[in-house]
Amino acid sequence: MEDKLAINGGKPVREIPLPPPYAGAGMYGEEEKKAVLEVLDRKSPFRYYGPDVAGKVKAFEKSFAQKIGTRHALGVTSGTASLVVALKALGIGPGDKVIIPANTFIATAGAVVIAGAVPVFADIDESLNIDPGDIERAADKHTKAVITVPILGNPCEMDRIMKTAEKCNLLVIEDVAQSCGCKYKGRYAGSFGDAGCFSLQINKIITTGEGGIVVTGNDRFYERAVRYHDHGMFREKEGFLATRDEDDIFVGQNYRMSEITGAVALEQLKKLDYIIDSMRRIKYRIKEQVKGIHGLGFRKINDEAGDAGNVLLIMLPDKDSAARFSNALNAENISNSPLYGGRPVYMHPQIFNQKTADKNGFSLNRSGDKTVYEMGMCPHTEEQLPKNICITICPTFSEKDADDIVRGIRKVARQIL
Ligand SMILES: Cc1ncc(COP(=O)(O)O)c(C=O)c1O
């Protein structure tokens, strides 16, 4: 029978898999190659000095800040590093609590722990992003900040979040690692809070393989971020520090971005608009054709005009149907997977059991209250996440690829839902 599922021995919708799911890397071309070669030719891969520094990192930072609409941007070595640098720039550490959404990559929670603070979890809403209405519940007198995470291209409701943060006296860090270029009400994610953090790792919308960026509109936070990412040094050569405040010196890390990374990042940034436009066109071409299928839903997109379009996230009626749908669709050569295995971030054993690499354990309990993580903390996250499957959209997908995805979804839905 024509409609026999590939998982049951039928003919798959596609003979070959979809193109590899790497948006930015898929767009690498002569521009990136030339830029890297320029750095090598100059024999100057270090941003601060060398025989003939091209200033690629500096140029990238300037362009990125302009693009996102913030005063400052600082290149770092990863998205995780960007979170740690932002937390430290904002003065967050032992004794402080930081609210994060229960649905995020482990790095959001990990960075808070590495910074010496305590992650506490807020529930998500139908958008699978942080529920702005749950932030106040999660806050107490130790809470210094909230980290928002626009999940897979879906912007957070920043107007409600900023209002609540102001009411509860919280700093706001935006972890935009997965969603560079997404917007809320016409404004780029990352430009609303006290700091914004981005990743350039290979899965991300623009990529250098590894890399990250911190943005901020606050001169003081920027200056602290620069020092923290560079051994706590005052590099007056950089020109932004005329005086040394001896009362505000501290030990830092080395999270400096190399000129080779900066060279690739600068070229990738020029392609960001094209990448987003292409992904959005493909995603909404698919979504239009599969909406209305009985039993198949979508997460709420907080601002469709600002959706980065990098993932079509489908919601199924329950955990079992999601697993069956996912397996059947993979067999049709439409690759997909559940976000974070369908589990809240606090279910990672190292978070749940409060384990760190040193013998002192989590620094969680220094704030005076014992922190307990348990199932049931964020019921909506626990209920919603097992029902999702994600299809990654690439700017290199053709219309035929998009239509194959539609055919695959319809075929599997007919048999399973
Ligand atoms: C939400 C979120 N935060 C932080 C990170 C960490 O970024 P990186 O892998 O560049 O350290 C990621 C990476 O996947 C992420 O998805």
The ligand as an SDF file (V2000), in Angstrom:
LIG
                    3D

 16 16  0  0  0  0  0  0  0  0999 V2000
   20.2320   27.9980   25.6720 C   0  0  0  0  0  0  0  0  0  0  0  0
   21.6990   27.7650   25.5570 C   0  0  0  0  0  0  0  0  0  0  0  0
   22.5390   28.4060   26.3860 N   0  0  0  0  0  0  0  0  0  0  0  0
   23.8660   28.2470   26.3150 C   0  0  0  0  0  0  0  0  0  0  0  0
   24.4350   27.3940   25.3970 C   0  0  0  0  0  0  0  0  0  0  0  0
   25.8920   27.1770   25.4290 C   0  0  0  0  0  0  0  0  0  0  0  0
   26.5440   27.5600   24.2720 O   0  0  0  0  0  0  0  0  0  0  0  0
   27.9810   26.9380   23.9310 P   0  0  0  0  0  0  0  0  0  0  0  0
   27.7530   25.5500   23.4510 O   0  0  0  0  0  0  0  0  0  0  0  0
   28.5150   27.8410   22.8640 O   0  0  0  0  0  0  0  0  0  0  0  0
   28.8140   26.9870   25.1750 O   0  0  0  0  0  0  0  0  0  0  0  0
   23.6130   26.7030   24.5040 C   0  0  0  0  0  0  0  0  0  0  0  0
   24.2100   25.7890   23.5080 C   0  0  0  0  0  0  0  0  0  0  0  0
   23.5810   24.9440   22.9540 O   0  0  0  0  0  0  0  0  0  0  0  0
   22.2080   26.8830   24.5880 C   0  0  0  0  0  0  0  0  0  0  0  0
   21.3800   26.2300   23.7740 O   0  0  0  0  0  0  0  0  0  0  0  0
  1  2  1  0
  2  3  1  0
  2 15  2  0
  3  4  2  0
  4  5  1  0
  5  6  1  0
  5 12  2  0
  6  7  1  0
  7  8  1  0
  8  9  2  0
  8 10  1  0
  8 11  1  0
 12 13  1  0
 12 15  1  0
 13 14  2  0
 15 16  1  0
M  END
$$$$
